[in-house]
């Protein structure tokens, strides 16, 4: 097994068992890439080309709203990220995918993903689990944005995703929890005192 693909294979193996030939097919279609921080992987108003698996680093999804940056997703290692609506429906993206830190990623095109579904039929079971997790996460996130205060959202992020707090700039964290950076600074000061 390739060291570039070991985290991906480990993640898949939590849900399905893979033969050596299936592992080789997955390694064949997932291309390893190294990307510096602050690089747009996918851009709004264009077709999304790839689905990314994060081996190392942090990646965000955001869109611009009247000149303001709105971060909708921040992902860390062992997770998938892209502009999902565009990738799945092959339509123009309304958001951007950007590296926050230097990253080691695996990427796969939609055509290669479709091919993988044919060659490794068990892949669809794994894909279904990933989509289920994404739906549950997004539903919880939407609910949190409605019912929790900004401070409660920040505390929940600290509890559930402490790596984001340690590795992601405050302006992206503030945008992700739906507040201005100044408000996040105030919340942080209040929590320390």
Steps between C-alpha positions, in 0.01 A plus 500: 500500500629846410580724798316782320185292505528330841266746681239469226516121504478504880189723483335275243587187701289625791194430283597234245775244451715536190696246299852580380372557146231740627762692697714526186204639303432762769868598504497522121215752480583718804785729397729631779570874486680752722348846518625816673272699732249754365461325162156467345445139402157569352340834408150643491340540157702206368438126489645317798762260370598287801400345829784530754605278789712685755809314618658802667391860544178700512267596217191721497198561279380859475299740287495876468189687616502874422877508533499294822665161523257234636673175603254210490733208558843439655644152471808336641689175434316179415201683356367571153434850372388671181218714369269198525198643316714588199702177510196272522270681256775620262366854528674832559628544857367782716785465749879463519723229647825637642793369701546667839837337568751313288322175412562144386190389312366221286269603219265317268298623202129428465562270202761302697263482798225365273748248360603400853135431583492255210833330569465485881126459563557512879619858455135608475442369855786718625375796296155461650647507853696817419188670359301394808763650729505821295120531516493447877786749549337765279163459668660539844699800379186670362316437826796634702511819291132558581471397866845552656652833592833599343677411824331159512599433137860590579507280812353211302772544236767496773352181643434312176774625268790638710745456210311769309545743790876428507565515124250732334524884500241677716335680209406165341378359832288813556351471151435127553301561819319794342649802678747781439865453610460780758209312659708182517787692662256633761363150569853363537593778745187433707577128514856564620400744776 
